[in-house]
Amino acid sequence: MKDVKLVVVSLEELQSLIEDALRSGTARESATEWVDARSAPMSRRRFQELTRENAFPSRWEGPKRVARRVDVDAYLVAQLSKPRSKRSAPVDDAIGAALAKGKLRVLKVRR
């Protein structure tokens, strides 16, 4: 069995060590990493739509449109932090929603 070393550090020190390791390991790779429609973390169609809308910086590289992974990830994080609007009730359930809000009431039919 291999030698196992146990190191005890404070929580703050552990967090800073992890952050430093992540910054040094991933910052260099992701800053120079380019993604195209196939390798982007979204559907190909959505990537192409966003590059046409200039949602993040992109450029042509031969026949492909490419963008830096850092820019794509920043766009996705910004989209996740936006508050979502409440969805309106489906058309099929419009009567049920009106009844629930008290805007409609059911009357008995006389026969």
C-alpha positions as CSV (number, residue, x, y, z in Angstrom):
1,M,0.0,0.0,0.0
2,K,1.3,3.5,-0.8
3,D,2.2,6.0,1.8
4,V,-0.7,8.2,2.8
5,K,-0.1,11.7,4.1
6,L,-2.7,13.5,6.1
7,V,-2.4,17.3,6.2
8,V,-4.7,19.4,8.4
9,V,-5.4,23.0,7.3
10,S,-8.0,25.5,8.1
11,L,-11.1,25.8,5.9
12,E,-10.1,29.2,4.6
13,E,-6.6,27.9,3.6
14,L,-8.1,24.9,1.9
15,Q,-10.5,27.1,-0.1
16,S,-7.6,29.3,-1.2
17,L,-5.5,26.3,-2.2
18,I,-8.4,24.9,-4.3
19,E,-9.0,28.3,-5.9
20,D,-5.3,28.7,-6.7
21,A,-5.2,25.2,-8.2
22,L,-8.3,25.8,-10.3
23,R,-7.1,29.2,-11.5
24,S,-3.6,27.9,-12.5
25,G,-4.9,24.7,-14.2
26,T,-8.0,25.9,-16.0
27,A,-7.4,29.5,-16.7
28,R,-4.6,28.9,-19.1
29,E,-6.5,26.1,-20.9
30,S,-9.9,27.8,-21.1
31,A,-8.5,31.2,-22.1
32,T,-7.0,29.7,-25.3
33,E,-9.6,27.1,-25.9
34,W,-12.0,27.8,-28.8
35,V,-15.3,26.1,-29.3
36,D,-17.4,25.7,-32.4
37,A,-21.1,24.7,-32.8
38,R,-20.3,21.0,-32.2
39,S,-18.1,21.4,-29.1
40,A,-20.1,24.2,-27.4
41,P,-22.0,23.5,-24.2
42,M,-25.4,24.0,-26.0
43,S,-27.1,22.9,-29.1
44,R,-25.5,23.6,-32.5
45,R,-28.5,25.7,-33.6
46,R,-28.5,27.8,-30.4
47,F,-24.7,28.4,-30.7
48,Q,-25.2,29.6,-34.3
49,E,-28.1,31.8,-33.4
50,L,-26.1,33.4,-30.6
51,T,-23.1,34.1,-32.8
52,R,-25.3,35.7,-35.4
53,E,-26.8,37.9,-32.6
54,N,-23.3,38.8,-31.3
55,A,-24.2,37.5,-27.8
56,F,-20.5,36.8,-27.3
57,P,-17.4,37.6,-29.4
58,S,-16.8,35.1,-32.2
59,R,-15.0,34.8,-35.5
60,W,-14.8,32.7,-38.6
61,E,-12.1,30.1,-38.7
62,G,-12.3,28.5,-42.1
63,P,-15.9,27.3,-42.6
64,K,-16.7,27.3,-38.9
65,R,-17.7,30.0,-36.5
66,V,-15.7,29.8,-33.3
67,A,-15.8,31.5,-29.9
68,R,-13.7,31.4,-26.8
69,R,-15.0,29.0,-24.2
70,V,-14.5,31.7,-21.5
71,D,-16.9,34.0,-23.4
72,V,-19.5,31.3,-24.0
73,D,-19.3,30.2,-20.3
74,A,-19.6,33.9,-19.2
75,Y,-22.7,34.3,-21.4
76,L,-24.3,31.1,-19.9
77,V,-23.6,32.3,-16.3
78,A,-25.1,35.7,-17.1
79,Q,-28.2,33.9,-18.5
80,L,-28.6,31.8,-15.4
81,S,-28.4,34.7,-13.1
82,K,-31.2,36.6,-14.9
83,P,-34.6,36.4,-13.1
84,R,-37.1,34.4,-15.1
85,S,-40.5,35.8,-15.9
86,K,-43.4,33.9,-14.6
87,R,-45.1,31.9,-17.3
88,S,-48.7,32.7,-18.1
89,A,-51.3,30.0,-17.7
90,P,-51.7,27.8,-20.8
91,V,-54.6,28.6,-23.1
92,D,-56.3,25.3,-22.2
93,D,-56.4,26.2,-18.6
94,A,-57.4,29.9,-19.0
95,I,-60.9,29.2,-17.6
96,G,-59.4,27.3,-14.6
97,A,-57.0,30.2,-13.9
98,A,-59.8,32.7,-14.1
99,L,-61.9,30.6,-11.7
100,A,-59.0,30.3,-9.3
101,K,-58.5,34.1,-9.3
102,G,-62.2,34.7,-8.6
103,K,-62.7,36.5,-12.0
104,L,-65.3,33.9,-13.1
105,R,-67.9,32.0,-11.2
106,V,-70.1,29.1,-12.2
107,L,-73.8,29.7,-12.2
108,K,-76.4,26.9,-12.0
109,V,-78.2,26.3,-15.2
110,R,-82.0,26.3,-14.9
111,R,-83.9,23.6,-16.8
